[in-house]
Amino acid sequence: MVVYWEYAFLGNALMDGVLLFLALRCARIRVRLWRLLLAGAAGGAFAVLFPLMALPAWAAYAVKVLFGVALVLAAASARRVGGYVRAVLFFFALTFALGGMLTAVYAFFGIETADGTGFYLERAPVTLILAGSAVFAVCVLFAARALWKTRVLRRNTVVCRLCAGGRSVQWEGLADSGNALTYRGEPVCVISAAGAFALFGAHPQAVGRMYIGTVNGGREAPVFRCDSLTAGGEEHRGVYLTVGDVGRRFQIILHTAFTEGQHEHPRRIEGVA
C-alpha cells in the first residue's frame, strides 16, 4: 500500500478546517481566517504524523482528544470560558456526526472487509464524498441558525396579563424587540387585531390616533388604553396599546420601557418602530 502524505495532509486539513468553522459558528464565536487556516494545517500535520507514533490504545485516544481540544483553542477567540467549552463540545459532536455520515457512504459504495474490521472504498467517487460533506456543512449552519433564533425568542418571551373594562387576557409577549413607540410621551405596546378584539370587544373605544413609521412606510393607527398590564411579575397601570403586525407566535410586542427602562427621553426615540 502506498500512502501519499500530501494528499493525507490536504484532505485532513480541509476536513478539520470545515469542522472547526462549523463548531465556531454553532458556538457563535467570531471566525478569524488566519487562526482557522493555522488550526486546519495543524490538524492535517497531526493526521500524517499520528500513525508513526507507537502508543497503546488508551494513550492514542487520550492524545486524539487532547489534540482536538488544542485545535479548537487555536482556532477560537472567545471572550469567555463558556465560549471555548461550547466550541469544543460542538467540534467533537460534529466530528462524530460527519464521521458517521461518511461511514454510511463508505458502506453503501464499498465492500466490508472479510475480518469485519471496516469498509474499503470501491466505487464511491471523491466528488460524492466532498458533496456529502458540503451538504452536511450547509445543514449544520441552517440548524445552528434556527437553534439560536429559537433560543433568543424563548429568552425574550414574557408572560403578560392585560385587563380592560372587566375583561382579562393572558398572552405570551415579545420583549427586547426594539419597540420604542410613544403616544403623548408615554410608551405604547403593539397588539394584534385579534388581541384588540379579545381585550376590548367588537367596538373598542380609541383614545386617539398615532403615526407609525416602519421600513415599509408609515401609517396611522388607533391608540387604546388598558387598565393594567402585568409583565414579568411587574404591574403597570394605564398602558397605551396600538394595533399592528406582531407575527403569528405572539399577541403583543412590549415597549422597551417595560423591559429596559428606555422611555426617559421620549422625544429622542418617538416614532421609531
N, C-alpha and C positions, 0 to 999 in steps of 0.2 A: 504494500500500500504506500502510495506517495501522498504526502501532505504538503500543500503549498502554503507556507506560513503567511505570505502576503494576503492571500485570499481569506485565510482564517482571521487574520488581523482586521481586514476591512469589514468582513461580514459581522464579526462580533462588535467592532467599534460602532458600526451603523446600528446594530440591534440595541446595544447599550445606550447609545445616544437617543434613540427613539423612546426607549423605556424611561430614561431619565427625564426627557422632555414631558412625557405624559404624566409622570409622577409629580413633577413640579407644577404642571398646570392643574392637576387634581388637588394638590395641596395649596393652590393659589399663591405660589411663590414666583416672583419675577424671574424670567428665564434670561440669563446672560449668555450670549452665544459663545464667548471665548471659554467660559467655565464649562459649558456643555460640551464643546469640542475637546477640551482637555480631559474631562472625565470619560468621554467616549473612547478617546485614544488610549487612556489608561486601562479601560475595560478590555479593549482589543489586545493590548500587550499582555494583560493578565491571562487571557484565554489562550495565548500562544505559549506562555511560559509555564502555566499551571501543570500541564501534562508532564513536564520534565521533572516535577517535584515528586520525590518518593515519600509520601505521607500516609499514615494509617487513615482508615476511613473516617474516624471521628475528627481527626485533625483536619482532613480535607474539607469536611462540611463546615467546621469552625472557620477555616481560612476563607471559604467562599462567602459565608455570611458576613464576616468582618470586612472583607473587601467590598462587598455590596454596600454596607453602611458607609465605608470610606468614599465610595463613588458618589453617593448621594450628598455627603458633606462637602465634597469637592465641587459638585455642580450647583448646589443650593446656596442662596444668600438670604436666608430668612432673618427676620428681626427678633424672633423669639424661639425658644427651645421647642415649643409645641409645633412650629412650622417644620423643623427638621424631623421631628418624630412622625408627623403625618406624611412627609415626603418619603421617609424610609419604609413605612408601612405600605404606602401606595406602590413603591418601587417593587417590593417583594411580591405583593399581591398581583400586580400586573405581569411580573416575570413568570409567575406560576400560570397565570391565565393564558399568556401568549405561548408559553411552552406547551401547555395542554392543547391549545388550538393547532400548533404546528405538529404535535404528535399525532393528532387526529388526521391531519392532512397526509402525514407520512404513512399512517396506517391505511388510508384509503388508496393511495397511489403506490404503496410499497408492499413488500412481502416480509412476513415475520421470519426472523432467523430460526433455525432449527432448534437451538437450545433455549428459545423463548426469552432471550435477553433484550430484545428490542426489534426495531424495524430498520431495514436498509432501503434507501430510496431507489426505486426502479424507474418509474415513469413520471414522477412529479417534476414539472418544469420549474426552473428557478423563478421565472416570471410569476407563476402561480403562488409561490411562497411569498414573494415580495408583494403581490397584490393582496394576499390574505393579511399580511402584516399591515398594509396600508388601510384596509377595511377595519381591522382591529383598532388602529390608532384613531380613525375617524369616529368609530362607535364610542370609544372611551372618552373622547373630547366632548361629544354631544351628551353622553351620560353624566359627565362631571358638571357640565354647564347646567343641566336640568337639576342635578342634585343640589348644587349651591343655590340655584334660584329658589327651589322649594325650601331650603333651609332659611334663606333670607325672609321669604314670605311668612314662614312659621314663626320666626323670631319677631317679626313686626306685626303679628296678628294680636289684636286686643279685643277681649270680650266687652261689648258696650251694651248698656241698658238705657233706653230713651223713654221718657214719659211726656205726654202732652194730652191735655183735656181728658184725663181719666184713662187714656189708653197707655199701654206699656208694651214695648217690644225689646227683644234681646238679639243682637246680631254680632257677627264677627267683623271687627273694623280693621282697616289697614292704617297702621301708624308709620311715622317716619317716611311719609310719601312725598314731601315737598309741597304740600298744600299750604299756601300762605294767604289765602283769600281773606279779605276783610270787608265788613259792612259797617259803616259809621265808626270805624276804628276798632271794631270787635271781630274776633276770629269767626270764620264761617266753615262749617263742615259740609261735605258733599254727600248726598244720599241719592239712591236710585229713585226712579219714578214709582216703582212698586213699593219701595220703602216709604215714600211720602204718602202713598195711599194707605198703607198699613198703619202708619202713625197718626195721620191727620184725618183720614176718612176720604170720602169721594169728593168733597168740596172743601179743600183746605183754604184757610184764610191767610193770604200772604201779607207780610208786614212791609213789603217794599220789593224793589227790583234792583239788581246789580248787574254790572257788566263783567263778563268773564273772558279773559284773553288766553288763548291756547295756541299751540303751534299750528293748529288747523284753522285759525281765525278766531274772531270774537263773536259773542252773542250775549243777549240779555237773558236773565233767568230770575224766577221769583225767589224771594227770601222768606223763610218761615222761622218761627221761634218755638222751640220746645221748652217745656217746663224744667226739665233736668236731663243731664247726660252724665252717666257714670261710666268711666273708662279706666281700667286698671285699678279699680278699687277707690278712685277719687271722683267725687261728685261735683258737677259744675251746673250752676243754675242759669236759666235763661239763655240757652245756647242757640245761635243762629244756624240755620241749615238752608242749603240750596240744592236744586236738583241737577244732576249731571251724570255722566258715564262713569261708573265705578267698577266696571268689569263684571264677570259672572260669579266670582267667588265671594265678593264682599257686597254688603249693602250700604256701607258708609266708609268714607275716607276722612280720617280725623285731621283736624288742623294741627300744625306744628305747635301751637300754643298749649295743646293738651298733652303733648308728648315731649317737647323740647323746651318749652317756655320761651318761644321766639316771637312774641307779639308785643314786646315793649315798644317797638318803633314801627307802628302800622303803616305810616306814610312811605317808609322806605321800601316795603315789600307789598304794598297794596296793588291788587290786580294781578299778582303773579300766581299762576296755577301750577 
